[in-house]
Amino acid sequence: MLLQIVPAADVDTRLARVLSRSAASSPEVDAAVRDILDDVRTRGDEALLDLTERFDGVRPAALRVPIDAMERALDELDGDLREVIEVAAANVRRFHARQVEQSWFADEPDGVILGQRIVPMERAGLYVPGGTAFYPSSLIMNAVPAQTAGVESIAIVSPPQPNGLPHPTVLATARLLGLDEVYAVGGAQAVGALAFGTETIARADVIVGPGNVYVATAKKQVYGQVAIDSVAGPSEIVVIADEHADATHVAADLLSQAEHDARASAILLTPSQSLAERVQSEVERLSDLLPRRDQIAPALRDYSAAVVTDTMEDAIALSNRLAPEHLEILTVNPWEILPRIR
């Protein structure tokens, strides 16, 4: 079975492997990224084209994607997928609208005025993966917050496919979001372009979005010259569930992270042996339907588990120990559990 059921007595060994993962890169990656960034800073567009040809095997006819190519991608987008993207974007927009901060000022008795002024970034650069996989959600969850915050200029960088253009779903999703500035460049060189600016790509105030170890290392090295969202490690999810949870939904959510990368982690914490067994079977069934089973298998084998705890309190304690990137509570009493999540 892809997903191992781990009893409470054996959990320490399993979770130690998960906790040992790191976002740190090797000295070789650090040096390679430094050379790439220096090249982009020195040679601009020509470096971007040369590096794209070297790493992606294609030399785009132009770095900026023509609007008609984006419109064509939108016209050819599957109707059901388009509806899913539109619903997702609306959900994300509604969520982030609640997060918008407000400026405020207060007059102190001694005449001093204190306060804060909230001003959106002028220009954001969004990195959208497009090599081994592309997730429309990745673009949505970076572009929509920027739009909601009032960022005026949004640039998208994404690796080109063999035809010299980014993945068609990248282009279609961008158009659905009302964006038109997309560049056919990925990797550390794309981060360099957004950090320093080139003849074609204007520098950004902030660079956000997921990527491989070279992208993450590049963001780390340019931080300070430009803002970044974070230096992200391997993706991970923890699901706290009781016997009433839907095993198919739990399995789908575990797989949604496991398919990201061979070092991704997907952990179910439950006091129900029955649920763990049902989820284990559903993971097996659903994984056979997914195109990225080769990435899913090592992630589930090495960094994932269905942990059967003695009590729900034990499940909560383990979740707090892991402090996961993504956490779901699928129980009949989630509001009783939520305050105990640290």
Short mmCIF file of the C-alpha atoms (twelve columns), coordinates in Angstrom:
data_MODEL
# 
_entry.id   MODEL 
# 
loop_
_atom_site.group_PDB 
_atom_site.id 
_atom_site.type_symbol 
_atom_site.label_atom_id 
_atom_site.label_alt_id 
_atom_site.label_comp_id 
_atom_site.label_asym_id 
_atom_site.label_seq_id 
_atom_site.Cartn_x 
_atom_site.Cartn_y 
_atom_site.Cartn_z 
_atom_site.pdbx_PDB_model_num 
ATOM 1   C CA . MET A 1   0.000   0.000  0.000   1 
ATOM 2   C CA . LEU A 2   1.215   3.511  -0.782  1 
ATOM 3   C CA . LEU A 3   0.113   5.027  2.538   1 
ATOM 4   C CA . GLN A 4   1.474   3.305  5.641   1 
ATOM 5   C CA . ILE A 5   -0.685  3.016  8.763   1 
ATOM 6   C CA . VAL A 6   1.475   3.839  11.768  1 
ATOM 7   C CA . PRO A 7   0.397   2.968  15.319  1 
ATOM 8   C CA . ALA A 8   0.926   5.514  18.063  1 
ATOM 9   C CA . ALA A 9   3.823   3.539  19.513  1 
ATOM 10  C CA . ASP A 10  5.864   3.953  16.301  1 
ATOM 11  C CA . VAL A 11  5.006   7.544  15.494  1 
ATOM 12  C CA . ASP A 12  8.220   9.184  16.718  1 
ATOM 13  C CA . THR A 13  10.415  7.475  14.137  1 
ATOM 14  C CA . ARG A 14  8.065   8.335  11.306  1 
ATOM 15  C CA . LEU A 15  7.568   11.977 12.227  1 
ATOM 16  C CA . ALA A 16  11.285  12.525 12.813  1 
ATOM 17  C CA . ARG A 17  11.792  11.852 9.102   1 
ATOM 18  C CA . VAL A 18  9.133   14.401 8.204   1 
ATOM 19  C CA . LEU A 19  10.598  17.015 10.553  1 
ATOM 20  C CA . SER A 20  14.087  16.467 9.131   1 
ATOM 21  C CA . ARG A 21  13.116  17.929 5.781   1 
ATOM 22  C CA . SER A 22  14.435  21.416 5.109   1 
ATOM 23  C CA . ALA A 23  14.229  24.252 2.634   1 
ATOM 24  C CA . ALA A 24  18.016  24.560 2.728   1 
ATOM 25  C CA . SER A 25  19.849  24.175 -0.573  1 
ATOM 26  C CA . SER A 26  23.255  22.654 -1.232  1 
ATOM 27  C CA . PRO A 27  26.437  24.709 -1.749  1 
ATOM 28  C CA . GLU A 28  26.382  23.581 -5.390  1 
ATOM 29  C CA . VAL A 29  22.865  24.972 -5.896  1 
ATOM 30  C CA . ASP A 30  23.789  28.203 -4.115  1 
ATOM 31  C CA . ALA A 31  26.780  28.702 -6.401  1 
ATOM 32  C CA . ALA A 32  24.857  27.842 -9.564  1 
ATOM 33  C CA . VAL A 33  22.075  30.263 -8.689  1 
ATOM 34  C CA . ARG A 34  24.558  33.013 -7.873  1 
ATOM 35  C CA . ASP A 35  26.114  32.623 -11.323 1 
ATOM 36  C CA . ILE A 36  22.704  32.720 -13.004 1 
ATOM 37  C CA . LEU A 37  21.670  35.872 -11.149 1 
ATOM 38  C CA . ASP A 38  24.965  37.594 -11.963 1 
ATOM 39  C CA . ASP A 39  24.496  36.704 -15.629 1 
ATOM 40  C CA . VAL A 40  20.979  38.147 -15.708 1 
ATOM 41  C CA . ARG A 41  22.093  41.292 -13.900 1 
ATOM 42  C CA . THR A 42  24.915  41.786 -16.432 1 
ATOM 43  C CA . ARG A 43  23.391  40.714 -19.757 1 
ATOM 44  C CA . GLY A 44  19.656  41.180 -19.264 1 
ATOM 45  C CA . ASP A 45  17.383  39.778 -21.963 1 
ATOM 46  C CA . GLU A 46  20.195  37.978 -23.781 1 
ATOM 47  C CA . ALA A 47  21.028  36.060 -20.614 1 
ATOM 48  C CA . LEU A 48  17.369  35.128 -20.159 1 
ATOM 49  C CA . LEU A 49  17.161  33.732 -23.684 1 
ATOM 50  C CA . ASP A 50  20.460  31.854 -23.408 1 
ATOM 51  C CA . LEU A 51  19.591  30.365 -20.020 1 
ATOM 52  C CA . THR A 52  16.095  29.395 -21.149 1 
ATOM 53  C CA . GLU A 53  17.559  27.594 -24.150 1 
ATOM 54  C CA . ARG A 54  20.074  25.878 -21.874 1 
ATOM 55  C CA . PHE A 55  17.664  24.740 -19.162 1 
ATOM 56  C CA . ASP A 56  14.325  24.418 -20.986 1 
ATOM 57  C CA . GLY A 57  15.574  23.371 -24.405 1 
ATOM 58  C CA . VAL A 58  13.761  26.142 -26.246 1 
ATOM 59  C CA . ARG A 59  14.590  29.724 -27.231 1 
ATOM 60  C CA . PRO A 60  11.350  31.764 -27.216 1 
ATOM 61  C CA . ALA A 61  10.756  33.998 -30.199 1 
ATOM 62  C CA . ALA A 62  9.962   36.742 -27.683 1 
ATOM 63  C CA . LEU A 63  10.075  36.889 -23.903 1 
ATOM 64  C CA . ARG A 64  6.693   38.586 -23.568 1 
ATOM 65  C CA . VAL A 65  3.752   36.435 -24.586 1 
ATOM 66  C CA . PRO A 66  1.526   38.070 -27.237 1 
ATOM 67  C CA . ILE A 67  -2.034  38.842 -26.186 1 
ATOM 68  C CA . ASP A 68  -3.447  36.826 -29.077 1 
ATOM 69  C CA . ALA A 69  -1.674  33.696 -27.771 1 
ATOM 70  C CA . MET A 70  -3.317  34.228 -24.393 1 
ATOM 71  C CA . GLU A 71  -6.725  34.782 -25.970 1 
ATOM 72  C CA . ARG A 72  -6.303  31.621 -28.039 1 
ATOM 73  C CA . ALA A 73  -5.435  29.622 -24.923 1 
ATOM 74  C CA . LEU A 74  -8.568  30.921 -23.221 1 
ATOM 75  C CA . ASP A 75  -10.740 30.064 -26.228 1 
ATOM 76  C CA . GLU A 76  -9.368  26.511 -26.209 1 
ATOM 77  C CA . LEU A 77  -9.701  26.001 -22.448 1 
ATOM 78  C CA . ASP A 78  -11.959 23.112 -21.459 1 
ATOM 79  C CA . GLY A 79  -15.354 24.447 -20.399 1 
ATOM 80  C CA . ASP A 80  -15.525 22.477 -17.150 1 
ATOM 81  C CA . LEU A 81  -12.011 23.534 -16.178 1 
ATOM 82  C CA . ARG A 82  -12.844 27.148 -16.942 1 
ATOM 83  C CA . GLU A 83  -15.826 26.983 -14.604 1 
ATOM 84  C CA . VAL A 84  -13.680 25.458 -11.839 1 
ATOM 85  C CA . ILE A 85  -11.056 28.202 -12.241 1 
ATOM 86  C CA . GLU A 86  -13.688 30.942 -12.150 1 
ATOM 87  C CA . VAL A 87  -15.310 29.528 -9.006  1 
ATOM 88  C CA . ALA A 88  -11.924 29.109 -7.320  1 
ATOM 89  C CA . ALA A 89  -10.904 32.674 -8.150  1 
ATOM 90  C CA . ALA A 90  -14.174 34.027 -6.749  1 
ATOM 91  C CA . ASN A 91  -13.702 32.021 -3.538  1 
ATOM 92  C CA . VAL A 92  -10.125 33.244 -3.099  1 
ATOM 93  C CA . ARG A 93  -11.132 36.837 -3.827  1 
ATOM 94  C CA . ARG A 94  -13.896 36.691 -1.235  1 
ATOM 95  C CA . PHE A 95  -11.470 35.314 1.362   1 
ATOM 96  C CA . HIS A 96  -8.769  37.927 0.806   1 
ATOM 97  C CA . ALA A 97  -11.259 40.803 0.751   1 
ATOM 98  C CA . ARG A 98  -11.647 40.135 4.487   1 
ATOM 99  C CA . GLN A 99  -7.896  40.519 5.016   1 
ATOM 100 C CA . VAL A 100 -7.449  44.003 3.574   1 
ATOM 101 C CA . GLU A 101 -5.908  46.215 6.249   1 
ATOM 102 C CA . GLN A 102 -7.009  49.788 6.890   1 
ATOM 103 C CA . SER A 103 -4.939  52.899 7.450   1 
ATOM 104 C CA . TRP A 104 -5.515  54.653 10.772  1 
ATOM 105 C CA . PHE A 105 -4.220  57.691 12.630  1 
ATOM 106 C CA . ALA A 106 -4.704  58.891 16.202  1 
ATOM 107 C CA . ASP A 107 -4.060  62.257 17.887  1 
ATOM 108 C CA . GLU A 108 -2.224  61.892 21.185  1 
ATOM 109 C CA . PRO A 109 -2.804  64.384 24.047  1 
ATOM 110 C CA . ASP A 110 0.675   65.883 23.541  1 
ATOM 111 C CA . GLY A 111 -0.042  66.688 19.912  1 
ATOM 112 C CA . VAL A 112 1.844   63.713 18.437  1 
ATOM 113 C CA . ILE A 113 0.030   61.910 15.625  1 
ATOM 114 C CA . LEU A 114 0.506   58.149 15.519  1 
ATOM 115 C CA . GLY A 115 -0.802  55.650 13.027  1 
ATOM 116 C CA . GLN A 116 -0.124  53.518 10.003  1 
ATOM 117 C CA . ARG A 117 -0.729  54.077 6.319   1 
ATOM 118 C CA . ILE A 118 -1.473  50.975 4.254   1 
ATOM 119 C CA . VAL A 119 -0.194  51.299 0.681   1 
ATOM 120 C CA . PRO A 120 -0.201  48.480 -1.880  1 
ATOM 121 C CA . MET A 121 2.994   47.459 -3.626  1 
ATOM 122 C CA . GLU A 122 3.310   49.166 -6.999  1 
ATOM 123 C CA . ARG A 123 4.454   46.060 -8.908  1 
ATOM 124 C CA . ALA A 124 4.330   42.347 -8.086  1 
ATOM 125 C CA . GLY A 125 6.124   39.530 -9.883  1 
ATOM 126 C CA . LEU A 126 4.395   36.151 -9.794  1 
ATOM 127 C CA . TYR A 127 6.391   32.981 -10.386 1 
ATOM 128 C CA . VAL A 128 4.181   30.212 -11.797 1 
ATOM 129 C CA . PRO A 129 5.692   26.728 -12.166 1 
ATOM 130 C CA . GLY A 130 5.173   25.086 -15.516 1 
ATOM 131 C CA . GLY A 131 7.793   22.372 -15.781 1 
ATOM 132 C CA . THR A 132 6.802   19.024 -14.281 1 
ATOM 133 C CA . ALA A 133 3.326   20.274 -13.364 1 
ATOM 134 C CA . PHE A 134 1.099   23.316 -13.442 1 
ATOM 135 C CA . TYR A 135 -1.640  24.167 -10.980 1 
ATOM 136 C CA . PRO A 136 -4.071  26.957 -11.926 1 
ATOM 137 C CA . SER A 137 -4.558  27.422 -8.178  1 
ATOM 138 C CA . SER A 138 -0.946  28.553 -7.871  1 
ATOM 139 C CA . LEU A 139 -1.585  31.506 -10.156 1 
ATOM 140 C CA . ILE A 140 -4.980  32.267 -8.622  1 
ATOM 141 C CA . MET A 141 -3.667  32.296 -5.058  1 
ATOM 142 C CA . ASN A 142 -0.880  34.723 -5.928  1 
ATOM 143 C CA . ALA A 143 -2.636  37.002 -8.403  1 
ATOM 144 C CA . VAL A 144 -5.957  37.483 -6.609  1 
ATOM 145 C CA . PRO A 145 -4.445  38.716 -3.299  1 
ATOM 146 C CA . ALA A 146 -2.337  41.208 -5.254  1 
ATOM 147 C CA . GLN A 147 -5.393  42.430 -7.134  1 
ATOM 148 C CA . THR A 148 -7.428  42.629 -3.927  1 
ATOM 149 C CA . ALA A 149 -4.680  44.642 -2.244  1 
ATOM 150 C CA . GLY A 150 -4.705  47.125 -5.115  1 
ATOM 151 C CA . VAL A 151 -1.388  46.284 -6.798  1 
ATOM 152 C CA . GLU A 152 -1.465  48.131 -10.109 1 
ATOM 153 C CA . SER A 153 1.166   46.196 -12.083 1 
ATOM 154 C CA . ILE A 154 1.343   42.384 -12.032 1 
ATOM 155 C CA . ALA A 155 3.857   40.417 -14.090 1 
ATOM 156 C CA . ILE A 156 3.807   36.629 -14.494 1 
ATOM 157 C CA . VAL A 157 6.882   34.558 -15.289 1 
ATOM 158 C CA . SER A 158 6.545   30.896 -16.219 1 
ATOM 159 C CA . PRO A 159 8.792   28.389 -18.045 1 
ATOM 160 C CA . PRO A 160 8.116   27.894 -21.748 1 
ATOM 161 C CA . GLN A 161 6.882   24.645 -23.235 1 
ATOM 162 C CA . PRO A 162 8.476   23.244 -26.450 1 
ATOM 163 C CA . ASN A 163 6.428   25.752 -28.490 1 
ATOM 164 C CA . GLY A 164 8.167   28.646 -26.724 1 
ATOM 165 C CA . LEU A 165 5.097   29.663 -24.697 1 
ATOM 166 C CA . PRO A 166 4.164   28.928 -21.074 1 
ATOM 167 C CA . HIS A 167 1.636   26.186 -20.371 1 
ATOM 168 C CA . PRO A 168 -1.672  27.079 -22.087 1 
ATOM 169 C CA . THR A 169 -3.540  26.819 -18.788 1 
ATOM 170 C CA . VAL A 170 -1.208  29.488 -17.359 1 
ATOM 171 C CA . LEU A 171 -2.098  31.774 -20.226 1 
ATOM 172 C CA . ALA A 172 -5.825  31.027 -20.048 1 
ATOM 173 C CA . THR A 173 -5.965  31.519 -16.277 1 
ATOM 174 C CA . ALA A 174 -4.108  34.808 -16.560 1 
ATOM 175 C CA . ARG A 175 -6.650  36.087 -19.058 1 
ATOM 176 C CA . LEU A 176 -9.549  34.925 -16.893 1 
ATOM 177 C CA . LEU A 177 -8.040  37.027 -14.099 1 
ATOM 178 C CA . GLY A 178 -7.711  40.038 -16.386 1 
ATOM 179 C CA . LEU A 179 -3.904  39.870 -16.588 1 
ATOM 180 C CA . ASP A 180 -1.921  40.355 -19.773 1 
ATOM 181 C CA . GLU A 181 1.754   40.664 -18.770 1 
ATOM 182 C CA . VAL A 182 3.201   37.157 -19.046 1 
ATOM 183 C CA . TYR A 183 6.808   36.213 -19.827 1 
ATOM 184 C CA . ALA A 184 8.109   32.900 -21.166 1 
ATOM 185 C CA . VAL A 185 10.945  32.455 -18.696 1 
ATOM 186 C CA . GLY A 186 11.325  30.328 -15.584 1 
ATOM 187 C CA . GLY A 187 13.907  29.127 -13.099 1 
ATOM 188 C CA . ALA A 188 16.362  31.269 -11.170 1 
ATOM 189 C CA . GLN A 189 16.789  33.474 -14.246 1 
ATOM 190 C CA . ALA A 190 13.136  34.556 -14.040 1 
ATOM 191 C CA . VAL A 191 13.605  35.541 -10.402 1 
ATOM 192 C CA . GLY A 192 16.667  37.528 -11.420 1 
ATOM 193 C CA . ALA A 193 14.715  39.366 -14.106 1 
ATOM 194 C CA . LEU A 194 12.035  40.396 -11.614 1 
ATOM 195 C CA . ALA A 195 14.623  41.403 -9.011  1 
ATOM 196 C CA . PHE A 196 16.969  43.443 -11.218 1 
ATOM 197 C CA . GLY A 197 14.927  44.244 -14.322 1 
ATOM 198 C CA . THR A 198 15.986  43.704 -17.940 1 
ATOM 199 C CA . GLU A 199 15.345  45.479 -21.219 1 
ATOM 200 C CA . THR A 200 11.955  43.742 -21.482 1 
ATOM 201 C CA . ILE A 201 10.957  42.888 -17.911 1 
ATOM 202 C CA . ALA A 202 10.630  45.724 -15.397 1 
ATOM 203 C CA . ARG A 203 11.819  45.001 -11.867 1 
ATOM 204 C CA . ALA A 204 9.209   44.188 -9.238  1 
ATOM 205 C CA . ASP A 205 8.739   45.349 -5.660  1 
ATOM 206 C CA . VAL A 206 7.873   41.834 -4.481  1 
ATOM 207 C CA . ILE A 207 8.344   38.327 -5.918  1 
ATOM 208 C CA . VAL A 208 5.937   35.591 -4.863  1 
ATOM 209 C CA . GLY A 209 5.083   32.073 -5.897  1 
ATOM 210 C CA . PRO A 210 6.336   28.491 -5.530  1 
ATOM 211 C CA . GLY A 211 9.119   26.826 -7.483  1 
ATOM 212 C CA . ASN A 212 11.862  24.234 -7.339  1 
ATOM 213 C CA . VAL A 213 15.010  24.482 -5.209  1 
ATOM 214 C CA . TYR A 214 16.680  26.818 -7.745  1 
ATOM 215 C CA . VAL A 215 13.732  29.209 -7.676  1 
ATOM 216 C CA . ALA A 216 13.574  29.133 -3.872  1 
ATOM 217 C CA . THR A 217 17.335  29.729 -3.629  1 
ATOM 218 C CA . ALA A 218 17.152  32.613 -6.093  1 
ATOM 219 C CA . LYS A 219 14.397  34.277 -4.070  1 
ATOM 220 C CA . LYS A 220 16.505  33.870 -0.952  1 
ATOM 221 C CA . GLN A 221 19.546  35.454 -2.624  1 
ATOM 222 C CA . VAL A 222 17.685  38.489 -4.003  1 
ATOM 223 C CA . TYR A 223 15.813  39.139 -0.757  1 
ATOM 224 C CA . GLY A 224 16.708  42.598 0.473   1 
ATOM 225 C CA . GLN A 225 16.887  44.060 -3.017  1 
ATOM 226 C CA . VAL A 226 13.271  43.006 -3.472  1 
ATOM 227 C CA . ALA A 227 10.634  41.653 -1.101  1 
ATOM 228 C CA . ILE A 228 9.643   37.979 -1.276  1 
ATOM 229 C CA . ASP A 229 6.812   35.943 0.192   1 
ATOM 230 C CA . SER A 230 8.953   33.265 1.864   1 
ATOM 231 C CA . VAL A 231 11.595  30.629 1.289   1 
ATOM 232 C CA . ALA A 232 9.261   27.672 1.060   1 
ATOM 233 C CA . GLY A 233 10.195  24.125 1.935   1 
ATOM 234 C CA . PRO A 234 8.570   20.921 0.612   1 
ATOM 235 C CA . SER A 235 4.776   21.011 0.608   1 
ATOM 236 C CA . GLU A 236 2.915   19.342 3.473   1 
ATOM 237 C CA . ILE A 237 -0.548  18.729 4.859   1 
ATOM 238 C CA . VAL A 238 -1.927  17.307 8.104   1 
ATOM 239 C CA . VAL A 239 -5.536  16.153 8.383   1 
ATOM 240 C CA . ILE A 240 -7.023  15.679 11.847  1 
ATOM 241 C CA . ALA A 241 -10.090 13.491 11.447  1 
ATOM 242 C CA . ASP A 242 -12.485 11.326 13.424  1 
ATOM 243 C CA . GLU A 243 -14.450 8.242  12.408  1 
ATOM 244 C CA . HIS A 244 -17.157 10.387 10.791  1 
ATOM 245 C CA . ALA A 245 -14.854 11.907 8.148   1 
ATOM 246 C CA . ASP A 246 -15.355 11.039 4.469   1 
ATOM 247 C CA . ALA A 247 -12.443 8.742  3.566   1 
ATOM 248 C CA . THR A 248 -12.550 9.742  -0.103  1 
ATOM 249 C CA . HIS A 249 -12.283 13.436 0.734   1 
ATOM 250 C CA . VAL A 250 -9.436  12.812 3.175   1 
ATOM 251 C CA . ALA A 251 -7.543  10.714 0.624   1 
ATOM 252 C CA . ALA A 252 -8.028  13.350 -2.091  1 
ATOM 253 C CA . ASP A 253 -6.699  16.087 0.177   1 
ATOM 254 C CA . LEU A 254 -3.655  14.020 1.154   1 
ATOM 255 C CA . LEU A 255 -2.923  13.328 -2.512  1 
ATOM 256 C CA . SER A 256 -3.345  17.015 -3.398  1 
ATOM 257 C CA . GLN A 257 -0.091  17.704 -1.546  1 
ATOM 258 C CA . ALA A 258 1.704   14.406 -2.156  1 
ATOM 259 C CA . GLU A 259 1.581   14.978 -5.909  1 
ATOM 260 C CA . HIS A 260 3.530   18.237 -5.616  1 
ATOM 261 C CA . ASP A 261 6.938   16.731 -5.045  1 
ATOM 262 C CA . ALA A 262 8.727   13.523 -4.074  1 
ATOM 263 C CA . ARG A 263 9.573   15.154 -0.706  1 
ATOM 264 C CA . ALA A 264 6.033   16.318 0.048   1 
ATOM 265 C CA . SER A 265 4.386   15.088 3.235   1 
ATOM 266 C CA . ALA A 266 0.764   14.034 3.775   1 
ATOM 267 C CA . ILE A 267 -0.208  12.994 7.303   1 
ATOM 268 C CA . LEU A 268 -3.548  11.756 8.622   1 
ATOM 269 C CA . LEU A 269 -3.934  11.943 12.413  1 
ATOM 270 C CA . THR A 270 -6.932  10.012 13.738  1 
ATOM 271 C CA . PRO A 271 -7.958  7.900  16.714  1 
ATOM 272 C CA . SER A 272 -10.006 5.748  14.325  1 
ATOM 273 C CA . GLN A 273 -8.351  2.596  12.981  1 
ATOM 274 C CA . SER A 274 -11.335 2.100  10.699  1 
ATOM 275 C CA . LEU A 275 -10.939 5.538  9.089   1 
ATOM 276 C CA . ALA A 276 -7.190  5.007  8.638   1 
ATOM 277 C CA . GLU A 277 -7.850  1.750  6.775   1 
ATOM 278 C CA . ARG A 278 -10.542 3.303  4.586   1 
ATOM 279 C CA . VAL A 279 -8.305  6.261  3.736   1 
ATOM 280 C CA . GLN A 280 -5.437  3.902  2.946   1 
ATOM 281 C CA . SER A 281 -7.635  2.069  0.430   1 
ATOM 282 C CA . GLU A 282 -8.910  5.304  -1.119  1 
ATOM 283 C CA . VAL A 283 -5.375  6.670  -1.511  1 
ATOM 284 C CA . GLU A 284 -4.473  3.505  -3.403  1 
ATOM 285 C CA . ARG A 285 -7.536  3.758  -5.634  1 
ATOM 286 C CA . LEU A 286 -7.326  7.471  -6.376  1 
ATOM 287 C CA . SER A 287 -3.576  7.534  -6.979  1 
ATOM 288 C CA . ASP A 288 -4.049  5.146  -9.901  1 
ATOM 289 C CA . LEU A 289 -6.195  7.818  -11.563 1 
ATOM 290 C CA . LEU A 290 -3.596  10.591 -11.297 1 
ATOM 291 C CA . PRO A 291 -0.921  11.379 -13.894 1 
ATOM 292 C CA . ARG A 292 1.731   12.143 -11.257 1 
ATOM 293 C CA . ARG A 293 1.809   8.766  -9.512  1 
ATOM 294 C CA . ASP A 294 5.615   8.683  -9.932  1 
ATOM 295 C CA . GLN A 295 5.868   11.767 -7.674  1 
ATOM 296 C CA . ILE A 296 3.140   10.548 -5.321  1 
ATOM 297 C CA . ALA A 297 4.681   7.155  -4.547  1 
ATOM 298 C CA . PRO A 298 7.957   8.329  -2.932  1 
ATOM 299 C CA . ALA A 299 6.204   11.161 -1.082  1 
ATOM 300 C CA . LEU A 300 3.761   8.715  0.483   1 
ATOM 301 C CA . ARG A 301 6.409   6.068  1.124   1 
ATOM 302 C CA . ASP A 302 9.040   8.295  2.717   1 
ATOM 303 C CA . TYR A 303 7.285   11.270 4.321   1 
ATOM 304 C CA . SER A 304 3.619   10.388 4.813   1 
ATOM 305 C CA . ALA A 305 1.482   8.216  7.079   1 
ATOM 306 C CA . ALA A 306 -1.923  7.520  8.534   1 
ATOM 307 C CA . VAL A 307 -1.180  7.774  12.252  1 
ATOM 308 C CA . VAL A 308 -3.647  6.046  14.571  1 
ATOM 309 C CA . THR A 309 -3.509  7.848  17.913  1 
ATOM 310 C CA . ASP A 310 -4.908  6.666  21.225  1 
ATOM 311 C CA . THR A 311 -7.061  9.780  21.627  1 
ATOM 312 C CA . MET A 312 -8.040  12.938 19.770  1 
ATOM 313 C CA . GLU A 313 -5.921  14.883 22.273  1 
ATOM 314 C CA . ASP A 314 -2.896  12.918 21.062  1 
ATOM 315 C CA . ALA A 315 -3.742  13.814 17.470  1 
ATOM 316 C CA . ILE A 316 -3.888  17.504 18.378  1 
ATOM 317 C CA . ALA A 317 -0.540  17.291 20.176  1 
ATOM 318 C CA . LEU A 318 1.114   15.680 17.166  1 
ATOM 319 C CA . SER A 319 -0.313  18.339 14.859  1 
ATOM 320 C CA . ASN A 320 1.104   21.066 17.093  1 
ATOM 321 C CA . ARG A 321 4.463   19.304 17.024  1 
ATOM 322 C CA . LEU A 322 4.460   19.190 13.226  1 
ATOM 323 C CA . ALA A 323 3.076   22.747 12.754  1 
ATOM 324 C CA . PRO A 324 2.137   21.909 9.163   1 
ATOM 325 C CA . GLU A 325 1.891   24.237 6.196   1 
ATOM 326 C CA . HIS A 326 -1.701  23.108 5.618   1 
ATOM 327 C CA . LEU A 327 -4.018  21.783 8.332   1 
ATOM 328 C CA . GLU A 328 -7.558  20.466 8.000   1 
ATOM 329 C CA . ILE A 329 -9.886  19.539 10.851  1 
ATOM 330 C CA . LEU A 330 -12.510 17.055 9.682   1 
ATOM 331 C CA . THR A 331 -14.434 16.163 12.817  1 
ATOM 332 C CA . VAL A 332 -17.958 16.491 14.148  1 
ATOM 333 C CA . ASN A 333 -16.728 19.142 16.615  1 
ATOM 334 C CA . PRO A 334 -14.085 21.229 14.805  1 
ATOM 335 C CA . TRP A 335 -14.802 24.355 16.869  1 
ATOM 336 C CA . GLU A 336 -13.837 22.489 20.037  1 
ATOM 337 C CA . ILE A 337 -10.555 21.360 18.506  1 
ATOM 338 C CA . LEU A 338 -9.544  24.618 16.779  1 
ATOM 339 C CA . PRO A 339 -8.704  26.590 19.967  1 
ATOM 340 C CA . ARG A 340 -6.221  23.883 20.941  1 
ATOM 341 C CA . ILE A 341 -4.274  24.204 17.693  1 
ATOM 342 C CA . ARG A 342 -1.122  26.173 18.448  1 
# 
